[in-house]
Amino acid sequence: MDLPVIDLDVFLSEPRDSDKVVNECRKAADALITYGALVLHDSRVSEEDNTTFLDLLEDYFAQPIAELKKDERPDLSYQIGVTLENTEKPKCAVDEPCLRIIAKLDPAERPLDITAHAPDPKCRFFWRMGEKAPYETQFPGLNASNVIPQGEILRERWSPTMQQWGCSMKSAVTNLAEMAAMGLGLPAETFTDAGRYGPHLLAPTASDLVKYGKKDTILAGFHTDLNFLTIHGRSRYPGLHIWARNTGKRIAVKIPEGNYLLVQAGKQLEHITGGLIKAGFHEVVVNEKTLSTIETRKVQYPQRPLIRISSTFFWHLNSDFDLSPIPQLAARAQVIREEQTRLGQEEVYTVYKPMKVGHHVQK
């Protein structure tokens, strides 16, 4: 199954009230409602920038653990800097509503078993990409200053490379947030105004495929993201699976080469739409295609580290924003739930209580 492809170039080049833009925005909103994900085409995105970014992160995570630990900030709950392997735990493994979602899936469409899954063997780096608010936030831990690695081969390359790729993805996902708002019948700036001063994060993960390259190894267990929208560049190694909300099908993600990105809905988007759009479940595993790519890269790039980097960006709403369902979207969500109940496809019912975005993230 292929995800819908949304052309951001149409949105950027045509009048906002043109039929082309209106139809493309509706297509984007419908894709998020149906699949919780879409593929985004943006001619501004450079494959060369993604390559430079992946090279940098491979070099960074190939460093000794002692060097990496210098960039840890556990006192800030790892909300900035590096998080080492076997630290992050997939919430779904101990979350009854999530386990019920898995149980309802056809056995052939379920994720790899996570009920006894240990913490994820992946590492992560959080690089802040938000605009500093002109006021004192209630959530300073979610808006801390960046950590810059001091390794000799990394120090000079780090900030320019992170900013270049991070800005490309931030621009793309910000424009998509405008498209989604228009496609849902809202003013274009509805979500982007709420996301101004948000603690946006360039958040690559890294999995050592020498240590964790055995088939069916779970690199990132079945989960959803806490933020508003997640956007990914193309990884060098396959293994990302997502689940389409209204089909129950597991999809092996393929991002085309060139100016394409993957976008997934997060929990903040689910909350503000009252469940009309559901946060997309996903996992990263070692599968046959991962193994094939490992062998190919051993031959073609024998000097490069065998590390799977995910080129990921988390776009957040402002931590101080009052998050509550938009009434007309919550009403549409209720209609969908009633229809699914009639079809025997009842979803887990969720109450979306008003709260600050920062509290939503912390809980």
N, C-alpha and C positions, 0 to 999 in steps of 0.2 A: 504494500500500500504506500502510495506517495502522498506526502503532505502538500497542501495547496501552496503555490508560489505567489507571493505578493510583490508587486513591482513598485518599489519606493520611488523610482525615477518618475513614474506617472504623477505621483503626489507632489513631487518637487518641481516638476516642469510645466504642469497644466494648472489653469485656474481652479481654485478650491471648489467652486460651484459647478464645474464642468461635469458632464455625465461620466467621463472617464474616471475622474477622481472620486466622485460619489460611489460609483460601482466598485472601484478598487478598495475603498474604505469599508464598504459593506462586506466585500469578500474577506477582508482582514478580520473584521469582527465575527463573521460567521465561522471562519477557520478557528478562531480562539474558542468560540462556543462549542463547536463540534469536536475539535481535536485537542484543544488546550495548547496548540503549537502550530507553527507555520514556518515556511522557508521564505526568507526576505532577500530580494535582489536590490542591491544598492551599488550603483556604478562608482560611487566615491570610495568604496572599500578596496584596498590594495592587497592582493595575494602576497606581494613582496613584504608588506608590513607584517602580515600574519607569519610568514616564514621567519623573518627577523625576530619576532616575538617568541616563536617556538624554540628557535636556536638559543636565545637568551635563557629561557626557562629550563631547557635541558641542561645547559651549562651550570645554572644555579643549583638545581637539585642533584647534580652529579658531585657536588662538594661533599666533604666529610660531614657526618652528623654534628660533630663538635662546632663546625663553622656555621651550619644551619641554625643551631640552637641559639646563637647570638641574636638571631632575628625573631625569637619567640617573645610574645607578650601575654603570658597566661594571666597576669594581673588585670588585663583588659579583656579577659574571656576570649582571647585569640581573635578579637575583632579587627586586628591589624597585624601585619607581619606574617610570619610563617606558622603553620600548624603541621606538626610532623605526623608521620604515619601512625596508625593505631591509636588515634586520639578522637576523631569524630565518629560518633555512633549513629547509625540510621535509626531514627525515631520509630519507624514503622515496626521494627522488630519487637517492640514492647507496647505498641499502640493498638488497642483493640479495634477501633473503627477502621484503621488501616488494614489490619489482618482480616477483617470482615470483607473489605474490598477485594483483597487477594482471593479469599475463599469463593467469592462470587464469579471470579474469572474462570473461563474454560481452562482445564488443567494444561492444555497445550499453549495457553497464552499467559500463564503465570510467570512471575519473575523467578530467578533462582531462589531456593529456600533461604530465608533470612531469619527464621525463628530462633536459630541458635548462632546467628552470625556475630562474630567478634567485631570490634571497631574496624572501620574501613582502613585498608592498608595504603590508602592514598595520602599524600601530603597536599597542603594548600598554601597559597600566599594571598593575603588580602592587601590590595593597594587602593587607597582612598581616591575617588574621582569626583567627589562632591564639591559644590561651591559652598564656601564658608558662610554661614548665616550671619546677618548683621545684628543678631541678638543672642542672648545666652540660652542655649538649648537645655531642655530638661534631661537630655540623654548624652552627656559628654563622652561616655565610653563608646558610643556608636559613631562618634565623630572625631576620633583621635587623629593625631598627626601620623604621617607615613613613616615607615621604617625603610631605610636605604641600605642594602647589603654593602659591606665594605671590602669584599674580596677583590683582589687586584684586577682580575680580568672582567669584573662585573661592574665596579663602581661607576665608571664613566659611561658605560652603555645603559645602565639600568633605567634611570629616570626618563631619558629621551625615548627609549623604546617602549616603556610602559605607557607613557603619555600618548605617544603616537597611535598605538593600537587601541588603547583605552578610549581615546577621543573618537576614533573611527566608529567603534561599537556604540559608544554613548550617543553620538549623533544619530546613528541609524535607529537605535531603539527609542530615542526621544521622539523622532519623527513618526515611528510606528505607533507610539502612544497617542499621538494626535490623530492618526488614521483610525485607530481603534475607537477613540472617543466619537469621532464623526460617524463611523459605521454603526455605533450604538445609538445614534440620534442625539448626541450630546455636543456642546460646543467643543471645538478642536482643542482648546487649552485646558479642558477640565482636568485631565490627568497630569499634564505637564506643569500646570500651576501648583498642583498638590505635590509634585515631585521636586519643585525647586528647593534647593538646600537639602535634598535627600542625601543620605550617606551611601551614594553609589560606589560600587566596588568592582574593580578589575580583580577577578578571583580565580586565577588558574589553579588547576589541580595537577598533581604529578604522581604517576604510578611506576614504580621500578619493575620493569618487565623481565629483568634477570631474576629478581627475587620472587615476583608474583606473576609470572608468565605462564602458569599452568592453566590448561583449558578449564573453564567454568569457575575460575577464581572470581569472586565478587570484589571489584575495585571500589565501587560506590553502591551501597545497598539501596533497594527500592525506597524512594522518598519523593517529596515535593519540596519546592523552594519557598522560603519565607517572604521573599521580596515581591515586587510588583510584576516585573518582566525580567526574564533571564535571556541573554543573547549569547550565542556561541559562534566562534569561528571554526573552521574545519580542523579537526585533529588529524595527526598523521596515522593514527591507529584506530580502526573500527572498534565497536564494542558498546556504543550508546544505544539503549533501547528506550522507547517512550511508549506510553499507553494512551490511545485515543479514547477520550471520555465516552462518546456516544457509540462506540463500536466494540469496546472491550478487547481490541486487538493490540498485540505487541508489535511495534514498528521498529525495525532496525534502521536507524537514522543514516541517511546518505546526504551530505551537503555537497552540491556540485562544486567543481573547481571554479575559481574566479571570484566574482563579486556577490557571493551568496553567504548568508548567515542563517542560523537556526534560532528561532525565538520560541520560548515557552512561557505560559502563564504561571504566575506565582500566587502565594496565599493572599497577598495584599489586594491583588486584582480580583481574586475570588470573593474576598470580603466586601469590597466596595460595590461589586455587582450583585451582591446578595446570593451568590452561587450560580448566577447565570453563566459565568465563565468559571470553570473549575481549574484549580492548580493542577498542572500536568505531572503525573507520576513518571519516574524514570529510574534507570539503573545503568551502571557501567560494569561490564563483565569481560572476561577474556573468552572469546569465541573462536571458531575456526578461522574467520577472516582476520582476527587479531593475530593469530599464530602465523598465518600466511604472510602478513605484512611484516612481522618480526623477522622472518627468514629473508624476505626481500631486502629489508634495510640492512641486515647483517652483511649482505653481499654488496649492495650499492653504496652504503655509507658506513664502512667498518670502523671508522674513527669516532662516530657519533654515539652518545649514550643511548641505551635502549630504555627510554623513559617516555611514557605516554603523557603528554601534556594536553589538558583541555583548555581551550582558549575561551574562558567564560567571563561574562560581565553581569553583575546583579544591579538592576535599576530599581531604586527604592523610592517610595513616597517619603516626604519630609517626616522625620521622627516625631515632630511636635504636631503633625497634622491629626485632626480629629477624624478617625476612620469609622465610617458607618455606611450601610448599604444605601445606594441611590434608589429612591422609592420606585421609579418607573422600571428600573432594571430588576429590582427584587420582585416586582409583580410579574415580569416576564419569566423570571426563574421559577416562580410558583406554578405558572402554567405548564412549564416543561416538566416539573416534578410530578404534577398531577397526571400528565400524559404518560410519563414513564411508569407511574404506578398502575395505570390502566393496562399497560403492556406487560406488566409483571417484571419491570426492570427498576424497581424502587431503589433510589440512592439513599445512602446514609444521611439522615437529616441533621443539618447543622444550624445552630443559632448564631447569627453574626452580631454580637453585642457591640455597641459603640465603645471605642477606646482610642487612646493615642497610638499612632503607628509604632512608636518606640516600645510601648508596653506589649503590643502585638508581637514584635520581634523577640522581646525578652522572655515572653511566656513559653 
